[in-house]
Amino acid sequence: MQDDAAPPAAPSGEVQPAAAPPPGALANVRVLDLTTLYPGPLATMLLADLGADVIRVDAPDRDDLLRWMPPHDASGQGALWRTVGRGKRSISLDLKHPAGREALLRLVERADVLVEQFRPGVLERLGLGWSVLHEVNPRLVLASISAFGQTGPDAQRAGHDINFLARAGVSWHLGRRGQGPLPLGVLVGDVGGGTWPALTGILAALLQRAQTGLGQRVDVAMADGALWMNAMAITRALAADEDAAPEASWLDGGSFYDYYRCADGRHLAVGSLEPKFFALFLTAIGRSDLEMLYLADGEEGAALKAGIAEAIAASPLAHWVALLRPLDCCVEPVQTPREAVADPQLRARGMIVEVPTEEAGGDAVGTVWQVGCPVQLSAAPARMAFVGREPGADTRALLAEAGYDAAAIDALFVCRAAYGR
């Protein structure tokens, strides 16, 4: 009999137990999450989705601002906070207190990664700097996400997404000519400049640790990441000593690659940059006479955009969707977020998921809808285990895992005073 032979089929009427889901790709990785707000929690959420055991370290005397930011879900808490907290256990520790620091260091002994989002120097002032953490666990990877990084003249400067985009030269060429930059409403600097570089750095450090046995520090500055994302404009500045400008290039409204208003006030996104897409699109809207103006600039470019705008403005969005969806020409409707949530393609990709909620005891009592995981692995699919738990919900269990006995746990103020656990 072959070792890999298929098991016999269950007799008629016998129910086969459901196969256990495969372990996540990061199932053997333990992460301590000291971050709040958005870039760091989003990064550790993705690590949890991919199987890591993420432990959120909550302060007993200070809530994460996201926890009460609307909209709220049925629990009365911020829906976004419950999203970025999913799949994470939570322990409540006061890191300003010696007992809290000692408990964290106990957790560090068994951790693979610690992610923090304090200003540079805060960990050191708490007695938890890199030298201390590295001595306790030489295999630990410490990922620090900050506004301007751990070094440089502005390392202590605070910042938000709009500030990183401004410093990195991104905002300079956003928006329409003569109107100035537009706030995006999408946290490009935070996520593209912070979350994704942090994830890349963490995974790279873990891969190198597999070779050397030693962890290292990952220093992520969101301003650095914003500059990196602006590589097209930065390359122009370096190579040609020129600044990008609003509506001055192919991709920022300086060509026909743009948004066009329909008869009903909705918009169509036209990205038909390749000649074959451009020709097909113009034929579909009845303006093949404009094909000779492909990527024209100046007056001819303006005439091309005006011709396309006139054609699109003659009919409502639904007409253009019905006409253009069957065609392969890089044109899509500008959807509302509620329309995006219902989009069949995004649904088919698992980007809108039902995530179990839990009682304090860990029993699932319902589900909520959340955005899914954009990283799809064939052998270890992402798993959204449960929504963000109450701060400190797992304090007792995690202290026990760290080696504290019941009496020691009862003596710790984090259990007695903060959350009664």
C-alpha positions in Angstrom: 0.0 0.0 0.0 1.4 3.4 -0.9 2.0 5.9 1.9 0.2 8.7 0.1 -2.9 6.6 -0.8 -6.1 8.5 -0.4 -8.1 7.6 2.8 -11.2 5.4 2.2 -14.4 7.3 1.7 -16.7 7.5 4.7 -19.6 5.0 4.7 -22.9 6.4 3.5 -24.5 8.6 6.2 -21.3 9.0 8.1 -20.1 12.7 8.3 -16.5 13.2 7.8 -15.0 15.8 10.2 -14.0 19.0 8.6 -10.4 19.2 7.7 -8.4 21.5 9.9 -7.2 24.6 8.1 -3.5 24.5 7.2 -1.2 26.4 9.6 -0.5 30.0 8.6 2.8 30.8 6.9 3.9 32.6 10.1 2.5 30.1 12.5 5.8 29.8 14.4 6.3 33.6 14.8 5.3 35.4 18.0 4.9 39.2 17.7 4.6 41.7 20.5 2.6 44.7 19.3 3.2 48.0 21.1 1.7 50.2 18.4 -1.4 52.3 18.3 -3.4 54.3 15.7 -2.9 52.9 12.2 0.4 52.1 10.4 1.7 49.7 13.0 -1.6 48.0 13.9 -2.3 47.5 10.2 1.1 45.8 9.8 0.6 43.5 12.8 -2.9 42.7 11.6 -1.4 41.4 8.4 1.1 39.3 10.4 -1.8 37.9 12.4 -3.8 37.2 9.2 -0.8 35.2 8.0 -0.7 33.1 11.1 1.6 34.9 13.5 0.7 34.8 17.2 0.4 38.6 17.8 0.1 39.9 21.3 -1.1 43.5 21.6 0.3 45.3 24.6 -2.3 47.8 25.8 -1.7 50.5 28.3 -4.1 50.3 31.3 -4.4 54.1 31.6 -4.5 55.2 27.9 -6.9 54.1 25.2 -5.9 53.9 21.6 -7.7 56.8 19.9 -9.0 54.4 17.2 -11.0 52.5 19.8 -13.7 55.2 19.9 -13.4 56.7 16.5 -16.6 56.3 14.5 -18.1 54.4 12.9 -18.8 52.0 15.8 -19.8 48.4 15.5 -22.4 46.6 17.5 -20.0 46.5 20.5 -20.0 50.3 20.6 -16.3 50.4 19.8 -14.6 51.8 16.7 -15.1 49.4 13.7 -11.6 50.2 12.4 -10.0 49.5 15.8 -11.8 46.1 15.9 -10.5 45.5 12.3 -6.8 46.3 12.9 -7.0 44.4 16.2 -8.2 41.2 14.7 -6.4 37.9 15.4 -4.5 39.5 18.3 -4.5 38.6 21.9 -4.2 41.4 24.4 -2.3 42.0 27.6 -2.6 45.1 29.8 0.8 46.3 31.0 1.9 49.6 32.5 5.4 49.9 31.1 6.2 52.8 33.4 5.9 50.5 36.4 8.7 48.0 37.2 6.3 45.1 37.3 5.0 46.0 33.9 8.5 46.2 32.4 9.4 42.9 34.0 6.3 41.2 32.5 7.1 42.6 29.1 10.7 41.3 29.3 9.3 37.9 30.2 7.3 38.0 27.0 10.3 39.2 25.1 12.2 36.1 26.0 9.8 34.0 23.9 9.1 36.5 21.2 10.4 36.7 17.6 9.4 40.3 16.8 8.5 43.4 18.7 6.9 46.3 16.8 6.7 49.8 18.3 5.6 53.2 17.1 6.8 55.5 19.8 9.0 58.6 19.2 12.7 57.7 19.1 14.1 57.4 22.6 10.8 56.4 24.4 11.8 52.7 24.7 15.2 53.7 26.1 13.5 56.0 28.7 11.3 53.1 29.8 14.4 50.9 30.2 13.4 48.8 27.2 15.8 50.0 24.6 17.4 47.9 21.9 20.4 47.0 24.0 18.2 45.7 26.8 15.9 43.8 24.5 18.8 42.3 22.5 20.5 41.1 25.7 17.3 39.4 26.9 16.6 37.8 23.6 19.4 38.0 21.0 17.1 36.5 18.3 14.5 39.3 18.7 13.7 41.5 15.7 12.7 45.1 16.9 10.7 47.0 14.3 10.4 50.8 15.0 8.0 52.8 13.0 8.3 56.6 13.4 7.7 59.8 11.5 11.2 60.7 10.5 13.3 57.7 11.7 15.6 57.0 14.6 18.4 59.3 13.3 18.8 62.7 11.7 18.0 66.3 12.8 14.3 65.8 12.8 14.1 62.4 14.5 12.1 63.8 17.4 9.7 65.7 15.1 6.0 64.6 15.2 4.1 64.0 11.9 1.1 62.7 10.2 0.4 61.3 6.7 -0.1 64.8 5.1 3.3 65.9 6.6 5.2 63.0 5.2 3.8 63.5 1.7 4.6 67.2 1.9 8.3 66.7 3.0 8.8 64.0 0.4 7.8 66.2 -2.5 4.6 64.1 -3.2 2.1 66.9 -2.4 3.9 69.3 -4.7 2.5 67.6 -7.8 -0.9 66.5 -6.5 -4.1 68.1 -7.6 -5.0 70.4 -10.5 -2.9 73.1 -11.9 -3.4 76.4 -10.1 -5.4 74.8 -7.2 -2.6 73.5 -5.0 -2.3 70.0 -3.5 -5.3 68.0 -2.4 -5.6 66.0 0.9 -6.0 62.4 -0.3 -8.2 60.9 2.4 -6.2 57.7 1.9 -3.2 57.3 4.2 -0.6 56.8 1.5 2.4 58.0 3.7 1.3 55.9 6.7 0.5 52.7 4.8 2.7 52.8 1.7 5.5 54.6 3.6 5.2 52.9 7.0 3.1 49.7 7.1 4.6 48.0 4.0 8.3 48.9 4.6 7.8 47.6 8.2 6.5 44.3 7.0 9.2 44.0 4.4 11.9 44.8 7.0 10.5 42.4 9.6 10.3 39.5 7.1 13.8 40.3 5.8 15.2 40.3 9.3 13.6 37.0 10.1 15.1 35.5 7.0 18.5 36.7 7.9 18.0 35.5 11.5 17.5 32.0 10.1 21.1 32.2 8.7 22.8 34.1 11.6 20.7 33.2 14.6 20.6 36.9 15.6 17.9 39.5 15.4 18.3 43.1 14.4 16.6 46.5 14.5 14.3 47.6 11.7 14.2 51.4 11.4 11.2 52.6 9.4 10.6 56.3 8.8 7.3 57.1 7.1 8.9 60.2 5.5 11.5 57.8 4.0 8.8 55.6 2.6 6.9 58.5 1.2 10.1 59.6 -0.7 10.6 56.1 -1.9 7.0 56.0 -3.3 7.7 59.2 -5.1 10.6 57.7 -7.0 9.4 58.8 -10.4 9.4 62.5 -9.5 12.6 62.1 -7.4 14.4 60.5 -10.3 13.4 63.4 -12.5 14.8 65.8 -9.9 18.1 63.9 -9.6 18.6 63.1 -13.3 17.2 66.2 -15.0 17.2 68.8 -12.2 13.4 69.3 -12.8 10.4 69.3 -10.5 7.3 67.4 -11.3 4.2 69.7 -11.5 0.5 69.1 -11.3 -1.1 68.0 -14.6 2.4 68.0 -16.2 3.0 64.2 -16.9 1.2 61.2 -18.3 -0.1 60.1 -14.9 -1.2 63.2 -13.1 -3.8 64.6 -15.5 -1.3 66.0 -18.0 -2.5 63.6 -20.6 -5.9 61.9 -21.4 -5.1 59.5 -18.5 -7.7 61.1 -16.2 -11.2 61.0 -14.6 -14.1 62.1 -16.8 -17.5 63.3 -15.7 -20.6 61.5 -17.0 -24.0 62.9 -17.6 -25.2 61.9 -14.1 -22.3 63.5 -12.3 -20.5 60.2 -11.8 -17.0 59.7 -13.1 -15.1 57.3 -15.4 -11.4 56.5 -14.9 -9.6 56.3 -18.3 -6.2 54.6 -18.1 -5.9 53.5 -21.8 -2.2 54.4 -22.0 -1.1 51.6 -24.5 -1.9 52.4 -28.1 -4.1 49.3 -28.6 -6.2 50.2 -25.5 -6.4 53.9 -26.6 -7.7 53.0 -30.0 -10.2 50.6 -28.7 -11.5 53.1 -26.2 -11.8 55.9 -28.7 -13.7 53.6 -31.1 -16.1 52.6 -28.4 -17.0 56.2 -27.4 -17.3 57.2 -31.1 -14.2 59.4 -31.2 -11.7 57.4 -33.3 -11.0 60.6 -35.1 -8.9 61.6 -32.0 -6.5 58.6 -32.3 -3.8 60.7 -34.1 -3.5 62.8 -30.9 -2.3 59.9 -28.8 -0.2 61.3 -25.9 -0.2 64.8 -27.5 0.6 67.7 -25.2 0.0 71.4 -25.4 -3.0 72.6 -27.4 -3.4 69.2 -29.1 -3.4 67.4 -25.8 -6.0 69.8 -24.5 -8.1 69.2 -27.6 -7.9 65.4 -27.0 -9.0 65.6 -23.4 -11.8 68.0 -24.4 -13.0 65.6 -27.0 -13.1 62.6 -24.7 -14.7 64.7 -22.0 -17.5 65.8 -24.4 -18.2 62.3 -25.4 -18.3 60.9 -21.9 -20.5 63.8 -20.6 -23.2 62.8 -23.1 -24.3 59.6 -21.2 -24.6 58.4 -17.6 -22.1 56.1 -16.0 -24.3 53.0 -16.3 -24.2 53.4 -20.1 -20.4 53.5 -20.2 -20.1 50.6 -17.8 -22.4 48.5 -20.0 -20.5 49.5 -23.1 -16.9 49.4 -21.9 -16.9 46.5 -19.3 -16.7 43.8 -22.1 -13.8 45.6 -23.7 -10.1 45.3 -22.6 -9.2 48.9 -22.6 -8.3 49.9 -19.0 -11.4 51.9 -18.2 -13.3 51.5 -15.0 -16.1 53.3 -13.1 -15.2 55.4 -10.1 -17.1 53.4 -7.4 -18.2 54.5 -4.0 -16.8 52.6 -1.1 -20.2 50.8 -0.7 -20.1 49.8 -4.3 -16.5 48.6 -3.9 -17.7 46.4 -1.0 -20.2 44.8 -3.3 -17.8 44.4 -6.3 -18.0 40.8 -7.5 -14.3 40.7 -8.4 -13.2 42.0 -4.9 -15.7 39.6 -3.3 -14.3 36.7 -5.3 -10.8 37.5 -4.1 -11.9 37.3 -0.5 -11.3 41.0 0.2 -14.6 41.3 2.1 -14.8 38.7 4.9 -16.9 37.7 7.8 -14.8 37.6 11.0 -16.0 35.9 14.2 -16.6 38.0 17.3 -15.9 36.5 20.7 -17.1 36.6 24.3 -14.5 36.9 27.1 -14.3 33.2 27.3 -13.4 32.9 23.7 -16.7 31.5 22.3 -17.7 32.9 19.0 -21.1 34.6 19.2 -21.4 36.2 15.8 -19.6 37.8 12.9 -18.8 41.2 11.5 -17.8 42.2 8.0 -14.3 43.5 7.5 -11.8 44.1 4.8 -9.8 41.0 4.0 -6.1 40.3 3.6 -4.4 41.3 0.3 -1.7 38.7 0.6 -2.9 35.4 -0.9 -0.7 32.4 -0.4 -1.6 29.1 -2.1 -0.3 26.8 0.6 -1.1 28.8 3.7 -4.2 31.0 3.1 -4.7 34.0 5.4 -7.1 33.4 8.2 -9.1 36.2 10.0 -9.5 34.4 13.3 -11.5 36.9 15.4 -12.1 40.7 15.7 -10.1 42.9 18.0 -10.5 41.9 21.6 -11.1 44.1 24.6 -7.9 45.7 26.0 -6.3 43.3 28.5 -8.6 40.4 27.6 -5.8 37.8 27.7 -3.7 39.3 30.5 -4.0 36.3 32.8 -3.4 33.7 30.2 -0.4 35.5 28.8 1.2 36.1 32.2 0.7 32.4 32.9 2.4 31.5 29.6 5.3 33.8 30.6 5.8 31.7 33.8 3.8 33.6 36.4 1.9 31.5 38.9 -1.6 32.4 40.0 -0.5 34.2 43.1 2.0 36.3 41.2 -0.6 37.2 38.6 -3.1 38.2 41.4 -0.4 40.4 42.9 0.2 42.3 39.7 -1.6 45.6 39.5 -2.3 45.2 35.8 -4.7 42.5 36.5 -6.2 43.8 39.8 -6.7 47.5 39.0 -6.9 48.0 35.3 -9.3 45.4 33.9 -10.1 43.0 36.8 -8.5 40.0 35.0 
